[in-house]
């Protein structure tokens, strides 16, 4: 199947090579991974120029086979017990006001890596007391005790991406379950209302506007605070093809719909990614709560 030609609104300028090299050297020196690099994020240049990154813990190999994701699959590594300290050092070196930490899915671990997440949050906070923390976690196979282990460390934002509409789960996210992901997000607010819940959706995979509206209604019902909506881009010929390049006008319509449904903060646009410009939601919602 031929690859669709990108429209003009999906063209990005080349990143500054010096900024990229500097960030990549620091990440390598600390034996870290970033989702910016592993998932081929189109915003990597902009973020690295601004000295920000989303740290990916527990290795760079995933135990699931999602057909949209560029992160590697295969034999997973043993957890690096020094990794939480390395992440904290990187946050300090970059002087981040808002740190985003995600991971591969680790179904091989009994708690899905929850204890490692908790240790990382605790270490980052100890070494960077003024930094807010956002974690983007896998579904932990629906294990509430594992989720509670992370929530007990009180990250400012708990993010879990539902990625797509229910009808496309079998094609896009084999091994995942829409209701399981919704229940995880619902549990965040049940456990601790002070923690902001967040999720992200990719469009252009074959979903309909009606399905998107239904998903936004569900998210509003469970008091999800933050929603990001961005264009799916095919990482390689081995991944799912793009069914549609959604127009900027449709993205704006989705943003307006989400806000009308009652979601407090909606970021929607072709280049929006779950962790892109993540501190902005914190700033906006903090002002609203005053």
C-alpha positions as CSV (number, residue, x, y, z in Angstrom):
1,X,0.0,0.0,0.0
2,X,1.5,3.4,-1.0
3,X,2.4,5.8,1.8
4,X,0.2,8.8,1.8
5,X,1.9,12.1,1.0
6,X,2.0,14.5,4.0
7,X,0.1,17.7,3.6
8,X,1.8,21.1,4.1
9,X,0.5,21.4,7.7
10,X,2.6,18.3,8.7
11,X,6.0,19.6,7.7
12,X,8.5,20.5,10.4
13,X,11.8,22.4,10.1
14,X,15.0,20.5,10.6
15,X,16.2,20.5,14.3
16,X,19.3,22.2,15.4
17,X,22.1,19.6,15.2
18,X,24.1,21.0,18.1
19,X,21.1,20.9,20.5
20,X,20.4,17.3,19.4
21,X,24.0,16.2,19.9
22,X,24.2,17.8,23.3
23,X,21.0,16.2,24.6
24,X,21.8,12.8,23.1
25,X,25.3,12.8,24.7
26,X,23.8,13.6,28.1
27,X,21.2,10.8,27.7
28,X,23.8,8.4,26.7
29,X,26.2,9.3,29.5
30,X,23.5,8.6,32.1
31,X,22.4,5.3,30.4
32,X,18.9,6.7,29.8
33,X,16.3,6.4,27.1
34,X,13.9,9.0,25.9
35,X,10.6,8.3,24.2
36,X,11.5,11.3,22.0
37,X,14.1,9.1,20.2
38,X,12.7,5.6,20.7
39,X,9.2,6.5,19.3
40,X,10.5,8.7,16.5
41,X,8.6,11.7,17.8
42,X,8.3,14.5,15.2
43,X,8.8,17.2,18.0
44,X,12.2,15.8,19.1
45,X,14.2,18.7,17.6
46,X,12.0,21.4,19.1
47,X,12.0,19.7,22.6
48,X,15.8,19.1,22.6
49,X,16.4,22.7,21.6
50,X,14.4,23.7,24.6
51,X,16.3,21.3,26.8
52,X,13.3,19.1,27.6
53,X,12.7,15.4,27.1
54,X,10.4,12.6,28.2
55,X,12.4,9.9,30.0
56,X,11.6,6.3,29.2
57,X,12.4,4.0,32.1
58,X,12.7,0.2,32.3
59,X,14.6,-0.2,29.1
60,X,13.8,0.4,25.4
61,X,12.1,-3.0,24.6
62,X,8.3,-3.5,25.0
63,X,6.5,-6.7,25.8
64,X,3.5,-5.8,23.7
65,X,3.1,-5.6,20.0
66,X,1.0,-2.4,19.4
67,X,1.0,-1.8,15.6
68,X,1.4,1.9,15.8
69,X,4.5,2.2,18.0
70,X,8.1,2.4,16.9
71,X,9.5,1.3,20.3
72,X,11.4,-2.0,20.0
73,X,10.0,-5.4,20.7
74,X,11.9,-8.5,21.9
75,X,13.8,-9.7,25.0
76,X,13.4,-7.2,27.9
77,X,16.4,-6.2,30.1
78,X,16.8,-6.6,33.8
79,X,15.7,-3.5,35.6
80,X,18.5,-1.0,36.3
81,X,18.3,-0.1,39.9
82,X,20.4,3.0,39.3
83,X,18.0,4.3,36.7
84,X,15.8,6.4,39.2
85,X,19.0,8.3,40.3
86,X,20.1,8.8,36.7
87,X,16.7,10.3,35.8
88,X,16.8,12.6,38.8
89,X,20.3,13.7,37.8
90,X,19.1,14.5,34.2
91,X,16.2,16.5,35.6
92,X,18.6,18.5,37.7
93,X,21.1,19.0,34.9
94,X,18.3,20.3,32.6
95,X,16.8,22.3,35.5
96,X,13.3,21.1,34.5
97,X,10.3,22.7,36.2
98,X,8.1,19.8,35.0
99,X,9.5,16.3,34.4
100,X,7.7,13.7,32.3
101,X,8.6,10.0,32.9
102,X,7.1,7.2,30.9
103,X,8.0,3.5,30.3
104,X,7.7,0.6,28.0
105,X,5.1,-1.9,28.9
106,X,6.6,-4.6,31.1
107,X,4.1,-7.4,31.4
108,X,6.9,-9.7,32.5
109,X,7.1,-7.9,35.9
110,X,4.5,-8.9,38.5
111,X,3.5,-5.3,39.2
112,X,4.1,-4.1,35.6
113,X,7.0,-1.9,36.9
114,X,4.9,0.1,39.4
115,X,7.5,-0.1,42.2
116,X,10.2,1.1,39.8
117,X,7.9,4.0,38.8
118,X,7.4,4.8,42.5
119,X,11.1,4.7,43.2
120,X,11.8,7.0,40.3
121,X,9.2,9.6,41.4
122,X,10.6,9.5,45.0
123,X,14.2,10.0,43.8
124,X,13.4,12.7,41.3
125,X,11.4,14.6,44.0
126,X,14.2,14.2,46.6
127,X,16.8,15.6,44.2
128,X,14.5,18.2,42.6
129,X,12.1,19.4,45.2
130,X,10.7,22.2,43.1
131,X,10.0,20.1,40.0
132,X,6.4,18.9,39.3
133,X,6.2,15.3,38.1
134,X,4.1,13.7,35.4
135,X,4.1,9.9,34.8
136,X,2.8,8.3,31.6
137,X,2.2,4.7,32.6
138,X,1.1,1.5,30.9
139,X,-2.2,-0.2,31.9
140,X,-0.5,-2.5,34.5
141,X,-2.9,-5.2,33.3
142,X,-5.6,-3.5,35.4
143,X,-3.9,-4.2,38.7
144,X,-5.3,-1.6,41.1
145,X,-2.7,-2.4,43.8
146,X,0.1,-1.7,41.3
147,X,-1.6,1.6,40.3
148,X,-2.0,2.6,44.0
149,X,1.8,2.0,44.5
150,X,2.4,4.8,42.0
151,X,-0.4,7.1,43.2
152,X,0.9,6.9,46.7
153,X,4.0,8.9,45.6
154,X,1.6,11.7,44.5
155,X,2.8,12.6,41.0
156,X,1.2,15.9,40.0
157,X,-0.2,14.2,36.8
158,X,-1.0,10.6,36.1
159,X,-1.2,10.0,32.4
160,X,-2.3,6.8,30.6
161,X,-3.1,6.9,26.9
162,X,-6.2,5.2,25.6
163,X,-4.6,5.9,22.1
164,X,-7.7,5.2,19.9
165,X,-11.4,4.5,19.9
166,X,-12.8,1.1,21.1
167,X,-13.6,-0.3,17.7
168,X,-10.0,0.0,16.6
169,X,-8.4,-1.6,19.7
170,X,-8.0,-5.1,18.2
171,X,-6.2,-3.7,15.2
172,X,-4.2,-0.9,16.9
173,X,-3.6,-2.2,20.4
174,X,-3.7,-6.0,20.5
175,X,-3.2,-7.0,24.2
176,X,-4.9,-3.9,25.5
177,X,-8.5,-3.3,26.5
178,X,-10.4,0.0,26.2
179,X,-12.5,-0.5,29.4
180,X,-9.4,-1.5,31.4
181,X,-7.7,1.8,30.4
182,X,-10.8,3.8,31.3
183,X,-11.0,2.1,34.7
184,X,-7.4,3.0,35.3
185,X,-8.1,6.7,34.6
186,X,-11.2,6.5,36.8
187,X,-9.3,5.0,39.6
188,X,-6.9,8.0,39.7
189,X,-9.6,10.4,40.8
190,X,-11.2,7.8,43.1
191,X,-7.9,7.4,44.9
192,X,-6.7,11.0,45.1
193,X,-8.6,14.0,43.7
194,X,-5.5,16.2,44.0
195,X,-3.7,14.2,41.2
196,X,-4.6,15.3,37.7
197,X,-5.6,12.5,35.3
198,X,-4.6,12.7,31.7
199,X,-4.9,10.7,28.5
200,X,-4.1,10.9,24.8
201,X,-5.6,9.8,21.5
202,X,-4.2,9.4,18.0
203,X,-6.4,10.2,15.0
204,X,-6.1,9.2,11.4
205,X,-6.3,5.5,12.1
206,X,-9.9,5.1,10.8
207,X,-11.9,6.5,13.7
208,X,-15.0,8.5,13.0
209,X,-15.9,12.0,14.5
210,X,-18.9,10.3,16.2
211,X,-16.6,7.7,17.8
212,X,-14.3,10.5,19.0
213,X,-17.2,12.4,20.5
214,X,-18.4,9.3,22.4
215,X,-14.9,8.7,23.8
216,X,-14.8,12.3,25.0
217,X,-18.1,11.8,26.7
218,X,-16.7,8.8,28.6
219,X,-13.6,10.8,29.6
220,X,-15.7,13.6,30.9
221,X,-17.9,11.2,32.9
222,X,-14.8,9.8,34.8
223,X,-13.5,13.4,35.4
224,X,-10.4,13.1,33.2
225,X,-8.7,16.5,33.5
226,X,-6.4,16.6,30.5
227,X,-6.8,15.2,26.9
228,X,-4.3,15.4,24.1
229,X,-5.3,14.6,20.5
230,X,-2.7,14.3,17.7
231,X,-2.1,12.9,14.2
232,X,-0.9,9.3,13.9
233,X,2.2,9.1,11.7
234,X,3.4,5.8,10.4
235,X,6.8,5.0,11.8
236,X,7.7,2.5,9.1
237,X,6.2,0.3,6.4
238,X,5.8,-2.4,9.0
239,X,3.4,-0.4,11.0
240,X,-0.3,0.5,10.4
241,X,-0.8,2.9,7.5
242,X,-2.3,6.4,8.0
243,X,-6.0,6.2,7.0
244,X,-6.4,10.0,7.0
245,X,-4.5,13.2,7.6
246,X,-6.9,15.1,9.9
247,X,-7.2,18.8,9.0
248,X,-6.3,21.6,11.5
249,X,-9.9,22.6,11.4
250,X,-11.1,19.2,12.6
251,X,-8.5,19.2,15.3
252,X,-9.9,22.6,16.5
253,X,-13.4,21.1,16.4
254,X,-12.3,18.2,18.6
255,X,-10.7,20.6,21.1
256,X,-13.9,22.6,21.4
257,X,-16.0,19.5,21.8
258,X,-13.8,18.2,24.6
259,X,-14.0,21.4,26.5
260,X,-17.8,21.5,26.0
261,X,-18.1,18.0,27.4
262,X,-16.4,19.1,30.6
263,X,-12.7,18.1,30.1
264,X,-10.7,20.9,31.8
265,X,-7.8,21.1,29.4
266,X,-7.7,19.8,25.7
267,X,-4.7,20.1,23.5
268,X,-5.5,19.2,19.9
269,X,-3.4,19.5,16.7
270,X,-1.4,17.6,14.1
271,X,1.8,17.6,16.0
272,X,0.4,17.3,19.5
273,X,1.8,14.3,21.4
274,X,0.9,13.2,24.9
275,X,4.1,14.6,26.4
276,X,4.6,17.6,24.1
277,X,4.7,20.9,26.0
278,X,3.3,19.0,29.0
279,X,4.0,21.8,31.5
280,X,1.4,24.0,29.9
281,X,-1.5,22.0,31.2
282,X,-0.1,22.2,34.7
283,X,0.3,26.0,34.4
284,X,-3.2,26.6,33.0
285,X,-5.0,24.3,35.5
286,X,-3.1,25.7,38.4
287,X,-4.3,29.2,37.5
288,X,-7.9,28.0,37.2
289,X,-7.8,26.4,40.7
290,X,-6.7,29.6,42.4
